[in-house]
Amino acid sequence: MSQYFNIHPTHPQQRLLHRAVDIINAGAVVVYPTDSTYALACRIGDKAALERIRKIRGLGKKHRFTLVCRDLSEIATYAKVNNSSYRVLKHFTPGAFTFVLKASREVPRRLVYSRGQTIGLRIPDHPVASALLDCLDAPLMSTSLILAGDEYAQTDPGEISELLGTRVDLILDAGACGFETTTVIDLSDDVPVVLREGLGVFEA
């Protein structure tokens, strides 16, 4: 049976965060809030949990997962960041943006988009997500909680629990969340390119 934590949206309880980290490290699939939508996530490198997320969302093998990171130094571990990219990242993070960058060797191969060897990364601006990442001490492999056939992400954790039941291991309920996904910016070349317009407002 999945676990359900009512967690404070601005001052998340440390005991719940540590319990969540233990569950994630045991191979769990977790639902957690971000500054854009509720999202599905698992620990980096967990192939079985990643496949469970694919099944929950009805995703194909080519779907891009995002590495959700704590800070810029963690992004620099998993991506190749030049000076111009760093300036953009510093200005727009944390926030509702996903950045596509050249992947480093630290990224599991199954997460690398083969055309261009790139990876999507983001730093969310949400107290629960930030605190969870700090406690985990590692990125999360993540994707927005948009179920097959739906146009928008799920916003209510109670409804998410009813819809997903035991298909997830943990739901972190921090109240209602947004439904609009992140803005996606390609930083893998010299000039930033907006691949998807979403919640974040990007000005070059």
Residue, then its C-alpha position, 0 to 999 in steps of 0.5 A: m500500500s502506498q504511503y501518504f504524507n501531509i507535508h507543510p508546503t513552506h516548512p516541510q517537516q524534517r522527519l517526513l523528509h528523512r522518511a521519504v528519502d529512505i523510501i526513495n532509496a529503497g526503490a520507490v516511485v514518489v509523487y512530489p510537488t514542484d513549482s510547476t506541477y506535481a511530478l513522478a520521480c525516483r532515485i537516479g539510476d533506478k531502472a526498475a522504478l523508471e520503468r514503473i513511471r513509464k507504465i504509469r504515464g504510458l510513455g514510450k522509450k523515447h520520452r525524456f526524463t528530467l534530472v531535478c537538481r539542488d543547485l548549479s554545482e549539481i547541474a555541472t556534475y551531470a551536464k557540460v556547462n560553458n560560460s554563456s550557459y552558466r549565465v542563463l542558468k544562474h539568471f533563471t534558476p531556481g524556477a519553472f524551467t527545464f534546460v537541455l544541455k550536453a550530458s556528462r559521463e555521470v548521467p545514466r545512458r538510459l536518460v541521455y537523448s541520443r540525438g546530440q547526447t543531451i539531458g534535461l535538467r532543472i532546479p525547482d523553486h518549491p520549498v518541499a522539492s528543494a528540501l527533499l533534494d537536500c535531504l536526498d543528496a542526489p538528483l531525482m529522475s522526474t517527469s510531470l504527472i500527466l496521465a495518458g489521455d490528459e492534456y494537463a498535469q494532475t493538481d490535487p494530491g487526494e485525487i492523485s491518490e485515488l487515481l494511482g492507488t498502489r502504483v506509486d509508493l509515496i505521495l507528498d501532499a503539500g496542497a494543490c499544485g499547478f497544472e502548467t509544465t515548465t518552459v524548456i530551453d535548449l542550451s546545447d548550442d551557442v544560442p538558447v532556443v525555446l523548445r516549449e513555452g510553459l510556466g516560466v517566462f524566458e527572455a534571452 
